[in-house]
Each structure stands twice: as C-alpha cells, then as structure tokens.
Amino acid sequence: MRRADRLFDVIQTLRSAKRPMTAAALAEALEVTVRTIYRDVATLQARRVPIEGAPGVGYVLRKGFDLPPLMFTVDEVEAIAVGARMVRRLRDQALQQAAGRVLDKVTVVLPQSLRGHMTDAPI
C-alpha cells in the first residue's frame, strides 16, 4: 500500500472510530506495525491533522476536521452503494474487501442527509 493511501486510511479509521484507538488497534486494522502507526501519526500531526493521543488511552481525530466534501446526488450515492454491494457478492475476496472500504470511505465523508441512501439503496 502506498504511504499516501495509508495516511488517508489512518484518518478515515480514526474518523469512524467511536472511541480512542490505540496504536496497536490501528496497526491491526491497517495491517501494519505499531511503529508504522507512530510514524504515520507523527507525519499527520506535522501536517496539522488534529490527531490527539495519550499513552494508554489511544488516538482521536478532533471534531471538525473534514476532507473536502464530495458532491454526490442521491442517485449517484445509490449507484455507488448498489455497485459496491454487487461487487461484494463476487467470489473475489480482495474485491469484496475493496468494495467494503469504498462504502466506508464514501459514507464517512457524505453529508448526514445522504448517508441513509448508502444503506437504503435498492438492489
């Protein structure tokens, strides 16, 4: 995985976390080492991404940090959801996982008013 992709994944994982995440939990989720997480978090903090952390507690992404909004129509959101669900039915595990990640990433950055369409889209 490219480093830029991994840094994005750190942000997305923290954004979707309900509680602080330890470096070990992040490392497991992203399939990297704890040391890699320490370096990635330091890099993101140096780039002014508001990640806060405390030993023994974990990392959190402060509220209000947003990536540029995605401007999708309701139909486009439903097309993404239906397409990803169709891919998840294939036997290719790598594609299934990629489709799941796409749904997670898009859902996290969508305005609240469109998020329901990700799960309610007809198949």
Backbone bond lengths (Angstrom), bond angles and torsions (degrees), N, CA, C in turn:
res aa  C-N    CA-C-N  psi(-1)  N-CA   C-N-CA  omega(-1)  CA-C   N-CA-C  phi
1 M - - - 1.447 - - 1.530 108.74 -
2 R 1.320 115.21 135.86 1.461 119.67 177.90 1.528 109.88 -66.19
3 R 1.317 115.94 148.21 1.461 120.43 -178.39 1.527 111.17 -59.66
4 A 1.319 117.47 -42.20 1.468 120.38 179.83 1.526 110.61 -59.66
5 D 1.320 116.99 -39.94 1.469 120.68 177.61 1.524 110.72 -64.65
6 R 1.321 115.57 -41.39 1.460 119.85 -179.26 1.533 110.70 -66.18
7 L 1.335 117.58 -41.18 1.464 120.23 178.06 1.527 110.25 -61.43
8 F 1.319 115.73 -41.84 1.466 120.28 176.41 1.525 109.83 -61.23
9 D 1.325 116.91 -42.64 1.463 120.81 -179.62 1.528 111.92 -64.74
10 V 1.335 117.53 -35.20 1.470 120.31 175.89 1.528 109.10 -60.51
11 I 1.331 116.33 -47.47 1.468 120.69 179.29 1.527 110.36 -60.67
12 Q 1.312 117.05 -47.43 1.465 120.75 -177.52 1.530 111.51 -64.22
13 T 1.318 116.32 -39.62 1.460 120.10 179.90 1.522 110.46 -65.37
14 L 1.332 116.59 -44.52 1.463 119.75 177.92 1.525 111.29 -66.22
15 R 1.310 116.50 -37.64 1.469 120.44 -179.62 1.535 110.75 -62.46
16 S 1.312 117.37 -38.43 1.465 120.33 -176.38 1.529 113.23 -88.41
17 A 1.332 117.50 -7.59 1.465 121.16 -178.97 1.526 110.50 -72.56
18 K 1.302 116.10 138.88 1.467 121.65 178.64 1.527 111.52 -83.08
19 R 1.330 115.92 -24.63 1.471 122.39 -177.52 1.523 108.75 -133.47
20 P 1.334 116.71 167.85 1.472 118.34 174.54 1.526 110.33 -56.68
21 M 1.327 115.51 144.77 1.467 120.81 179.38 1.519 109.37 -113.65
22 T 1.310 116.07 131.21 1.454 120.10 176.39 1.522 109.77 -73.05
23 A 1.323 115.19 162.42 1.461 119.51 176.77 1.527 110.01 -60.20
24 A 1.324 116.65 -37.20 1.470 120.17 179.52 1.528 111.17 -64.43
25 A 1.332 117.29 -41.48 1.468 120.50 179.14 1.525 110.88 -67.00
26 L 1.333 116.97 -41.21 1.466 120.41 176.26 1.522 110.64 -62.55
27 A 1.331 115.82 -44.23 1.463 120.24 -179.35 1.525 110.98 -60.53
28 E 1.317 116.41 -42.17 1.467 119.96 178.87 1.528 110.86 -65.68
29 A 1.324 116.34 -44.31 1.467 120.30 -178.73 1.526 112.01 -63.04
30 L 1.331 116.76 -35.71 1.464 121.01 -176.21 1.526 112.97 -99.78
31 E 1.334 115.83 0.83 1.463 122.06 177.88 1.524 112.53 57.46
32 V 1.340 115.08 48.52 1.460 122.47 175.50 1.522 107.64 -134.26
33 T 1.324 116.54 179.68 1.457 120.13 179.02 1.525 110.72 -85.12
34 V 1.322 115.35 161.01 1.463 120.86 176.46 1.525 109.69 -61.15
35 R 1.308 116.55 -39.60 1.466 120.02 179.15 1.539 110.93 -60.20
36 T 1.317 117.09 -39.79 1.469 120.71 177.02 1.524 110.28 -61.47
37 I 1.325 117.41 -40.61 1.470 120.91 178.18 1.520 109.87 -62.54
38 Y 1.322 117.80 -44.53 1.472 120.18 178.31 1.527 110.81 -57.07
39 R 1.323 116.22 -45.25 1.479 119.78 179.86 1.522 111.06 -65.54
40 D 1.325 116.57 -43.73 1.464 120.17 -178.58 1.525 111.65 -64.21
41 V 1.321 117.23 -43.06 1.466 120.40 178.86 1.525 109.95 -63.81
42 A 1.326 117.49 -42.07 1.469 120.41 177.81 1.527 110.77 -61.49
43 T 1.319 116.95 -41.11 1.470 121.20 177.95 1.520 110.55 -62.60
44 L 1.316 117.03 -46.46 1.464 120.78 -179.84 1.529 111.43 -64.29
45 Q 1.323 116.81 -41.52 1.464 119.96 177.94 1.527 110.80 -63.16
46 A 1.334 116.73 -38.88 1.465 120.48 177.83 1.526 111.34 -64.53
47 R 1.324 116.07 -26.53 1.475 121.09 177.83 1.526 111.71 -92.44
48 R 1.312 115.94 15.29 1.471 124.32 174.85 1.522 114.97 69.92
49 V 1.306 116.00 26.25 1.462 119.22 170.27 1.530 105.42 -80.03
50 P 1.334 118.55 124.55 1.469 121.04 -172.72 1.533 114.04 -77.09
51 I 1.326 114.68 70.38 1.462 120.65 175.87 1.519 106.86 -97.16
52 E 1.321 115.35 127.24 1.458 121.02 176.86 1.519 108.20 -114.42
53 G 1.325 115.31 146.56 1.447 118.85 179.49 1.507 111.71 -152.72
54 A 1.315 115.00 154.19 1.452 121.64 176.77 1.522 107.87 -140.09
55 P 1.334 116.52 140.31 1.463 119.60 179.06 1.531 111.42 -56.21
56 G 1.308 115.32 132.64 1.452 121.19 178.74 1.519 114.75 81.56
57 V 1.341 116.88 -10.08 1.467 120.86 -179.29 1.515 110.33 -105.95
58 G 1.319 116.16 -52.30 1.454 121.00 179.94 1.511 111.86 122.87
59 Y 1.316 114.64 -173.19 1.459 122.34 -177.44 1.521 110.44 -106.69
60 V 1.336 114.93 146.71 1.463 121.65 172.67 1.520 108.20 -135.78
61 L 1.300 114.99 150.58 1.460 121.85 173.73 1.519 105.88 -99.36
62 R 1.338 115.77 117.92 1.462 119.67 -178.50 1.515 111.35 -57.62
63 K 1.316 115.65 143.93 1.470 121.60 177.69 1.521 109.80 -58.88
64 G 1.311 115.15 149.09 1.453 119.87 175.73 1.511 114.61 95.71
65 F 1.338 117.75 -8.27 1.463 119.18 177.26 1.513 107.51 -86.65
66 D 1.301 115.69 115.21 1.455 120.32 -177.93 1.512 111.07 -128.59
67 L 1.296 113.80 146.00 1.453 120.41 169.68 1.520 106.67 -80.90
68 P 1.316 118.11 163.03 1.465 118.39 178.23 1.526 110.19 -54.00
69 P 1.321 117.13 138.12 1.463 119.12 -176.45 1.520 112.25 -66.49
70 L 1.300 114.78 147.07 1.453 120.75 174.22 1.519 107.40 -92.56
71 M 1.281 116.09 129.49 1.457 119.97 -178.02 1.526 109.06 -101.00
72 F 1.324 116.01 90.32 1.448 121.84 177.98 1.521 109.14 -110.76
73 T 1.310 115.82 147.08 1.462 120.22 170.78 1.526 107.73 -83.01
74 V 1.312 116.50 168.09 1.463 120.75 177.15 1.525 110.16 -58.49
75 D 1.324 117.53 -42.98 1.470 120.85 179.38 1.523 111.54 -61.64
76 E 1.330 117.33 -39.92 1.470 120.52 179.82 1.522 110.80 -67.08
77 V 1.322 117.24 -40.65 1.465 120.90 177.72 1.526 109.81 -62.25
78 E 1.314 116.79 -44.24 1.463 119.68 179.15 1.525 111.27 -65.38
79 A 1.326 117.85 -36.39 1.470 120.92 177.70 1.525 110.58 -64.06
80 I 1.316 116.90 -41.63 1.469 120.47 177.40 1.524 109.72 -61.91
81 A 1.322 116.57 -47.23 1.463 120.94 -177.43 1.526 111.64 -62.88
82 V 1.323 116.75 -46.91 1.469 120.57 -179.29 1.525 110.35 -64.58
83 G 1.318 116.85 -45.28 1.464 120.49 179.78 1.519 112.08 -60.61
84 A 1.329 116.39 -44.86 1.464 119.73 179.98 1.524 110.85 -65.48
85 R 1.325 117.56 -39.26 1.467 119.75 178.19 1.523 111.60 -65.34
86 M 1.313 116.77 -36.38 1.472 119.82 177.81 1.528 110.17 -65.69
87 V 1.318 116.62 -41.77 1.464 120.50 178.56 1.524 109.99 -64.01
88 R 1.310 117.71 -37.14 1.462 120.87 -179.22 1.528 112.24 -65.93
89 R 1.322 118.48 -15.37 1.470 122.01 177.59 1.527 112.29 -85.98
90 L 1.309 117.04 -10.20 1.462 120.66 179.00 1.522 109.70 -70.46
91 R 1.307 115.85 166.07 1.468 119.97 -179.39 1.516 112.56 -87.33
92 D 1.303 117.47 -5.55 1.462 121.60 -179.12 1.530 108.98 -81.58
93 Q 1.328 115.39 107.25 1.458 120.31 -174.66 1.528 112.04 -63.62
94 A 1.317 117.84 -37.07 1.467 120.48 179.54 1.531 110.56 -63.09
95 L 1.328 116.35 -42.03 1.471 119.75 177.63 1.529 111.54 -68.27
96 Q 1.319 116.97 -37.35 1.463 120.27 177.00 1.527 110.45 -59.69
97 Q 1.324 115.30 -46.17 1.464 119.67 -179.59 1.523 111.27 -65.98
98 A 1.324 116.81 -40.49 1.465 120.61 178.49 1.525 110.64 -62.56
99 A 1.323 117.27 -41.38 1.467 120.86 178.47 1.525 110.73 -62.95
100 G 1.309 116.43 -39.81 1.466 119.99 177.05 1.514 112.05 -63.20
101 R 1.337 115.74 -41.34 1.470 119.45 178.25 1.523 111.16 -65.11
102 V 1.338 116.50 -38.80 1.472 119.97 177.73 1.526 109.76 -60.26
103 L 1.320 116.81 -48.01 1.464 119.89 179.23 1.522 111.33 -58.89
104 D 1.325 116.68 -43.85 1.467 120.38 179.49 1.522 111.38 -61.92
105 K 1.328 116.57 -46.62 1.465 120.63 -177.46 1.520 111.91 -64.96
106 V 1.307 116.27 -44.55 1.466 119.41 -178.52 1.527 109.95 -68.14
107 T 1.321 117.56 -42.54 1.462 120.78 -179.17 1.524 111.37 -60.05
108 V 1.317 116.90 -41.64 1.462 120.92 -177.48 1.525 112.16 -63.36
109 V 1.318 118.19 -35.90 1.467 119.84 -175.14 1.525 113.62 -96.04
110 L 1.318 117.51 -3.81 1.463 119.93 178.48 1.525 110.71 -74.98
111 P 1.320 116.91 147.97 1.463 119.00 171.13 1.532 109.31 -60.43
112 Q 1.311 116.03 149.18 1.467 121.25 -177.63 1.529 111.96 -53.01
113 S 1.318 116.88 -35.14 1.469 120.70 -176.88 1.529 113.21 -65.38
114 L 1.340 117.79 -19.96 1.467 120.66 -179.19 1.528 113.48 -103.80
115 R 1.320 117.87 -12.12 1.469 120.33 -174.39 1.518 113.48 -60.42
116 G 1.308 117.39 -36.25 1.464 120.06 179.97 1.514 112.69 -61.89
117 H 1.323 116.81 -28.12 1.466 120.36 -179.66 1.532 111.74 -69.64
118 M 1.327 117.44 -19.47 1.465 120.38 177.90 1.524 110.14 -70.02
119 T 1.316 117.29 -31.70 1.467 119.54 -178.33 1.521 112.70 -101.23
120 D 1.328 116.60 -21.62 1.464 120.28 -175.88 1.524 113.99 -96.03
121 A 1.319 118.04 -3.19 1.468 120.54 -176.01 1.528 110.15 -62.49
122 P 1.332 117.00 133.43 1.469 119.82 179.10 1.522 111.23 -69.52
123 I 1.322 115.46 150.90 1.470 119.00 179.01 1.497 109.66 -101.13
